[in-house]
Amino acid sequence: MSKRPSTLIMQNQALPQNLFKFGFILFVFFSPFSVAGSQIGLAIAILGWLLKFTQQKKILWERSFWDRPILYYLGASLVSVFFSYNFRISIYAFSNEWLLLVFFLLVNNLDDLKFSRKLLDILIIVSLVVAFYAIYQHYTGFDPLSQSLPEEYHLQGTIKWRSTGNFSVPLTYGFHTMIVSLVCFCLASFEEQKNKRIFYYTASLILVTANFFTYTRSTQLAQIFALVIIVLLNPKKNRLSQITLLLGYFILIFLIDPEIFIRYEQFKKPEDFQQIERLLIWGTSLRIFLAHPILGVGLGNFAHFYQEYLQEPARIFGHAHNDFLNVAVNAGIIGFFAFLWIWIVAVKFFKEKYQKYKDRKIKPLILAGLVSVLAFLLASQFQCYYTDAEDNMILFFIIGLAVAAEIHSTKTKAKKGI
């Protein structure tokens, strides 16, 4: 008697891992240009993980340094939902936290370092294709859907545009391509094969260019800061060549496109509207927090309270333009400290592991995790990237990949008795 298809699926021990791998191949392929495609990939990977639970009849969970901080953060956020001004809006906003599963999916299922590098290579190649388009977009303003980018992205007094890649706004694309460029630079720093090293360095600088052409100040500053950190943490023998490479690049890009830092000129004029507007957002957000310090106003309710606490007519925004202040407003002081704890333990973990490991295959992934967190911490002071699905996913993907590689390496050494 033939077995039912459902029985065959349950008995196929390789299926869960194959679904997981296929899901993440889709994720990295679509990540640079389609949030829907990347989330479909995640859904397939989650299906594989759930199937593994079912087959083994137990919950498989790899302990990590983020378990408790994220649990406390989610708990604080959920409490704020129940006491929120608008429960329906808050519960919908809370549902977006499912993207944290990107990290846990990788930590609990990724045990193949070669596959990790394969995922990164796919991500880099697709990101490069989008970067070439973004660079072309910078000079032409071309958009495949509307034929032209919105006029607000036209740089006044020039014929150039703020690139958005395949995303809707420059900030989202700037953060995404910044993270991938940092990964490239980390891989190049420890790559022994000359051809691959040249490829990763070249890819990194092309992606840096695409980020700069978004004219997003937060990601430009975070990009430069993180590259400096990479150079300082690299072996001394690499530093001179990397400093020379980066200085040469910045001089060249400035000669090619001297307007690259044109948006910083606004800070010369205190009366500039954009500068005043950002201070207005932070000041109003702080007033909301001080009025609701314990539990916050509830996730998703920022825009309503922002309008209520504004002291002068201005545009209405949906977030605080600072991830930490945004969490404080939404989830109160408890949520703020839980959110802060997430990033403190991440920096501590990666710093300790980077100093510990000598393996040139693991070390660049740990460094990529560290500088991705540091770049986020700087960029997030001026914008909300955690709440942006595309940027949230790529950040947790790189962090999860690095932690999974470290866990796998530790287990391998334990089996060998090292």
N, C-alpha and C positions, 0 to 999 in steps of 0.2 A: 504494500500500500504506500503510495507516494505521500511525502510530507507536505503539509500546508506551506505556502510561501512565508507566512508569518513565523512558522517554526524554523524554516531554513534561515531566515534573517537573524533570529535569536541565536542560532547556533553558529553563525558565521563570525568567528572571533576577530577576524581582520577588519570587518566592516566598520566598527566604531572609529578605529584609527584612520581608516581610509576616508571616512566622511569628515573627520576632523581635518585631515591634511587637504582634502579637496576644498573644504570650506575656507581655509586660510589662504589657499592659492587664489581663490576668487577674491578674498578680502584684499590681499596686497595688489592684485591686478586692478581692481576697481577703486581702491582707496584714493589715488591721486585725482580722480575725475568724477566719481559717482558714489554718493553716500548710499543710495538705494542698493547698488550692486554690492558694495562692501558689507552692508548689513544682511543681505541675502546670504553671503558667504559666512557671516557669523552665525546665522540661524542654522545653516547646515552643520557647522562645527559643533554648535550646541546640541544638535540632534545626535551627533556621534557620541558626545559625552554622556547624554542621557541614556543612550543605548548601551553604553559600557556599564552604567549603573545597573541597568535592567539585567544584563547578561550575568554580571557578577553578584547580583542581589545584595549590593551594599553601596553606600555612598563613598566614593573614592575622593579624598580631599588631602592635598599636599599642604602642610602647614607653611605659612609664609609670614614675613615681617609685617605684612599689610592686613592680616586677618582682623586683629582687634581695632586698629585705627579706623578701618573702613566700616566695621560693624558699628562702632560708636558714632561715626559720622552719619551712617544710614539711619541709626536709631534716633539721633537728634533731629535729622531731617524729617523722619516720619512723625515724630512728636509735633514738630512745627506744622505738619500737614493737618493733624487732627485739631489743632487750635488755630488754624489759619482763618484769615478773613473770608476766603472763598475756597471751600474744601474741594470742589470739582476741579478748579484750576490747579490747585496744589497737588492733588493726587495724580493728575496728568503730568505735571512737571516732575514729580517724584519718579514716575515710570521711566523717565529718561536715564535714571541711574543704572538701568540694566546694562549700559555700556561698560560698566566696571567689570562685567563678565569677560571682556577681552583679556584682561590681566589673568584672571583665574583660569580661563580656558587654557592659556598657554602654560601656566605653572603646573597644571594638573595633567596635561596631555602631551606636551612637547618634550620628547626625550631623544631627539636626533639632531645633533649639531649640524650635520650636512644639510638637513632639511631646513634648519634655521637660516643658513647662509643662502640656500636656494630661495627662500621667501624674500630675504633682503635684496637679492639680485633682481628678482622680478619687480619688487617695489621700486628699486633704483632705476631700472630700465624704463618702466612705464612713467615714472616721475620725470625722467629726462625728456621723453617725448612731449609731455605736457609743458615742461619748462621751455622747450624750443618754441612751442606755440605761444606761451606767455611772453617770451621775449619779442616775438613777432607782433603780438597784441599790443605791447608797449609802444611800438612805433606806428601802428596802424589803427588801433582802437577797434579792431575787428572782433565781432562776436557772432558765432554761427547761428544763434537763434534770432537775434534782433538786428543782425548786420553791423551793429555798432554798440560799443559799451555805453552805459548811461552817461549823460553829459557831466554828472557830478564827479566822474572819474577822469575827466579831461584836465590836465595840468594847465592852469591858466598861464597865458603868456608863452606857451610852447605848443608844439604839434604832437606831443606825447601824451600817453594815457597811463593810468595806474592799472597794472595787469591784475586780472582775477583768475587766470587759468580757466579751468572748467567749473569753478565755483562762482557763487553769486556776488561775493564781495572780496576786495583785496586782502583784508585782514585774515580771512579764513585760509586763503591760498598761501599767504605769506607765512603763516605759522606752520602749515603742513609741509611746505617745501623747505622751510628752515630746519625742521626736525630731520627730514631725509638727508639734507646736505650735511648735517652734523654726523649722522651715521656714516655717510660716505667718507668723511674726513677721518673718523675713528678707524674705519676699516683700512684705509690707506696707510695710517700711521703704523700698523703692525703687519701689513702685507709683505711677505717675503718675495713673491714673484713680481718682477719688475713691471711686466705688462699689466697685471691686475692693479698694481699700486698706481701706475699712471692713469688707468681707467678710473679708479675711485677718486683720485685727486681732481681729475678733469671733471668728472660728474659732480663732485662737490662744488666746484667753482661755478659751473653752469647753473646749478640749483641756487647757489648764493646770489647769482645775478638775477635769476627769476624772482627771488625774494626781494631783492633791492628794488626791482622794477614795480613792485606793488606799492612802493613808497609808504609802507606801513612802519612807522617809527618804532613801535614796540618790538617788532620782530627784527628790524634792522639792528637795533641796539643789542637785543638778546643774541642775535647771530654773531656779532663781533665779540661780545662778552664770552660766549661759549667757545668760539674758536681760540681765543686767548687762553682759556682754561685748558683746552686740549693741548695746546703747545706747551704750557707750563707743566702739565702732568706727563708729557711724553718723555721718553729717554733723552738725555742730553744730546746724544749723537744726532737726533732728529730735529732738534730745535732750530738750529741755524738754517737748515734747508727749508723748514716750514715757515719760519719768519720771513725768509727771502721770498718764498712763493707767495705768501699772503700780502706782503708789502708791494711786490710787483703787481699782483692782481689789483689791489686797491688803487694804485697809481694809474694802471691801465684803464680800469673801469671809469675812473674819474675823468681821464682824458677823453675817453669815448663818449661819456655821458655826464658832463659837468653839473647837470641839474639833479643828479642822483640824491643829493641831500637838500633839495630845495625846500622841503616842508619844514626843515629845522630853522629856516630863516624867519618863520613866524614867531619864534620865541624872542626875536629882537624887538618885537612890538608888543608891549604889555596889553595894549588895547585890542589885540587880535581876538576875534570872536571865538575861534576854535579853542584857544588856550583858556579863555574865560569860561567857555562852555564845559570843558573837562573839570575845572575847579568847581563849577556850579554843580555838576553831577556828583562829585565826591562830597561836597558840603551838604547837599540835600540828602544823600545816602546816609551820611553820618547822623543827621538829625532824625531820620527814620529809625536808625538803629538805637539811638539814645532813648527814643520814645517806646521802643519795643525790644529791650536788651536781652531778655531771658530766652524767649522762644522765637523771636523774630515775627515777621508778618506772614510767614508761610510761603513755601516755594511757589513761584509763578505770579506772585502778587506785587512785585516791585513796581510795575508801571502805574497801578492804581494809587499806591501810597506816594510814589514820586510826584504825581500830579497834585496830590493833596498837600505835600510838604514844600512844594516849590514856593519861593518867596518873591518870584518875579516871572513874567511870561517867558516861556522857553519851550524848546522841543521836548516831547515826552520820550523817555527811553525805557527799554525793558530790562535793563540791568545796570549795575553800578560802575561799569568800565574799570573794574578791579575785582578779580575773582574772590579775594579774601573778604573785601568789604561787601561783596555781593552775598557771600555765604552768611556773613554776620547779619545782614539785613533780613535775609530769608529764614535762617535757622537760629538766630540769636547767638549769644556768647558761647553756649555749649557746642553748637554746630561749628562755630568759628574755630574753637580750640581743637575740636576733633579733626577738622579739615587741615589745620596747621600741623597737627600731629602726623597726618598722612605723609606730608612732604618732608618733615624733619627726619622721620625714621627712614624714608627713602634715600635721602642724602647720606645719612649715617651708614646705611647698609652698603650702598655703592662705593662710598669712600673706603670703608674697611675692606671690602672684597677686592677693590682695585689695588690696594696696597699689598694684599695677600697673594694674589695670583701672579704667576710668571708665565703661564700658558698663553702663547700668542694667538690662540684661537678663541679663548674665553675673554681675555683682557680687553680687546676692542669692543666687545658687546657690553661688558660692564661699564666701560668708559662712555659708550653711547647712551646707556641708561642714565649715568650720572649727569652728563652734560644736557641731555634732554630735559631732565628734571630742573636743572639750574636755569636753562633757557626759559622754561615755562615759568619758573618763579619770578624771573625778571620781567618777561613780557606780560605776565598776568597782573602786574601792578598798574598797567595802563589800559587793559582791555579784559573782557571775560572770554577766555579760551576754553575753560573747563566746560562751559555750557554749550559750546559749539560742537556738534556731533562729529564732524569731520576731524577736527583737531583733537578732541577728546580721544577718539579711537586710535589715531596714529600715535599719540603720546603713550597710551596704555599698551599699545602693541609693542613698542620698542622697550618699554620697561618690563613687560611680561616676558618678552623674548630673552632679555638679559638675565632675568631672575631664573627662568627655566633652564638656561644654559649653565648657570652657576649650580643649581640643584642637581642637574644631570652630572656635571663634573664631580661634584662632591660624592654622589652615589657611586660613580664609576671608580673613584679613588678608594672608597670604602670597600668595594668588592675586591679590589686588587690588594687591599691591605696596606695602602700607601698612607 
